[in-house]
Amino acid sequence: MFRELDNLLSADTTVDSWSDDGCLIASEILSDFSLNDWEELSNQVLNKPKSGSVKSLIVWIMSAKNMS
């Protein structure tokens, strides 16, 4: 599942596309993450460029993990 999320975040999309569809798709992917996927995301996120969508996703992930 991590690779699927990575591909989504690496796609060339518009801000509107991300806010309309991308964040919902990312949420669905994240809901299926295994512990290994979370670990790989944690390891890889520091190596990714900090685009707006990645920043938003990181904030969302951290808030979701802190709530559980």
C-alpha positions in Angstrom: 0.0 0.0 0.0 2.9 2.4 0.6 3.9 2.2 -3.0 0.4 3.1 -4.1 0.4 6.1 -1.8 3.9 7.1 -3.0 2.7 7.0 -6.6 -0.3 9.1 -5.8 1.8 11.7 -4.1 4.3 11.7 -6.9 1.7 12.3 -9.6 1.6 15.6 -11.3 -1.8 17.0 -10.3 -3.4 20.4 -9.8 -4.3 21.8 -6.4 -8.0 21.4 -7.3 -7.5 17.7 -8.2 -5.7 17.0 -5.0 -8.4 18.7 -2.9 -11.3 17.1 -4.8 -9.9 13.6 -5.3 -6.4 13.0 -4.1 -7.0 13.5 -0.4 -9.9 11.1 -0.5 -7.9 8.5 -2.3 -5.0 8.9 0.0 -7.3 8.5 3.0 -8.6 5.2 1.5 -5.1 4.0 1.0 -4.0 5.0 4.5 -6.9 3.1 6.0 -5.5 -0.1 4.5 -1.9 0.5 5.7 -0.2 -2.3 7.6 2.4 -1.7 10.3 5.1 -2.2 7.7 3.5 0.5 5.4 3.5 3.0 8.3 7.1 2.2 9.1 8.1 2.6 5.4 6.2 5.9 5.2 8.0 7.1 8.4 11.4 6.2 6.9 10.7 7.7 3.4 8.8 10.9 4.3 12.0 12.7 5.2 13.4 12.1 1.7 10.4 13.5 -0.1 10.1 17.1 -1.4 7.7 19.0 0.8 5.0 20.0 -1.7 1.7 21.3 -0.5 0.0 17.9 -0.8 2.7 16.1 1.1 2.7 18.7 3.9 -1.0 18.4 4.2 -0.8 14.6 4.3 1.9 14.6 6.9 -0.1 16.9 9.1 -3.1 14.7 8.7 -1.2 11.5 9.4 0.4 12.9 12.5 -2.9 14.1 13.8 -4.6 10.8 13.0 -1.9 8.8 14.7 -2.0 11.0 17.8 -5.7 10.5 18.1 -5.5 6.7 18.1 
